[in-house]
Amino acid sequence: MSSLFRALAAAALVLAAGLAGATTTITVATFPDLDRAARAALPRWHAAHPDVDVKIVSLQYADHHTAMTTALATGSGLPDVMAIDFKFIGKFAGSRGFEDLNKPPYDAGALRGQFVGYTFTQATNAAGELAALPADIGPGTLLYRADLIAKAGLSEADLTKSWDSFIAAGVKLKSATGANLLADSADIVDIVLRSDLAPGDGIYFDHAGKVLVDGPRFVHAFELGRAAHKAGIDAGTTIWTNEWVAGFRSSKIAGAMMGAWLAGHLKNWLAPDTAGKWRAAPLPAGANASYGGSFYAIPRRAAHKPEAWAFVRFMTADKETQLASLRTLDTFPSLLAAQQDPIIDEPMAFLGGQKARELWRDIAARVPAIPVDKYDSMATDVVRAEYQNVISQGKDIRVALADAKSLIEHRARR
């Protein structure tokens, strides 16, 4: 064999070895704490997909969604997989900047029965395109300090049987302990707005896109929120602020109505020293609502769509990945098979040994499927601003809602 032939053969072997070991790298854009779930899943991912590396790019919640809005608009800096919070799913799905997962080669409609029913409705835009798959959900729940409730001579039933009873219990709690039953009376508004919707209607827009915010549901929500504020049962603090955190740690805030994920935040960083003192209950007055949740989507201009789809399925439709996320973040799984795992029936030490996940599973099964609109996020901000005008400036409720409707119609061009 000539030296030239040997050299060429050796080069061919090196090239073949290099090609055999070649890997594709996909980029996943996400935000805290969802990024922890993705990182925790990587060892199992790499074992199943040794030829696909994952680069996780995480920005703070608001920065991430702002950056992704810009990326979708410009086509620059797009990831292969994009994490989306529930608050933005309507806006992002409505942008039509994502792969329609209902279509081949994804055919995600075949997976629908494996997930909590309302999640696919949340991720579907007006054109019927499925923009994302759900990673976790937020069944609405009332979390309360059982020790302070008992000290005030109250029971869980006093908190849940009606909104009037809830407010009256808050007054008694404040008198007996100095604690507020709520951080912000706007929490009541958020829950009531998600209750008793007409079939086919969204929170802010009906099935034809008409703005609903001056209707009786909004009037009732604002009236209840204002009544709670006037009764002095809320601390007047905004979610995620330092004052909000301090309220839980100092036992000045004794309740919260949010997604089940808040229990994990209380345990892991908000108020770990209050372990064993909290309990979970259904929302007052029989309300069933979804509060938060996370999704994964594939931008239409993604560079590695087959690999991205494999990762999306891995994070959402894989039972073990969903359970690992539950163990890591105390999230609640969107996958029904994960909800049937024995871990759901385990007592939760932070909640005094309560089997709260069983309650949340039952709530999730009753949450109605509410359509989303690409202007939901904007409408949320407008309505909340007008509610603040009601409680801080004494603005008439019907005038506030009329102004909100006018502004939303203008911004949404409807």
Disulfide bonds with the S-S distance in Angstrom:
none
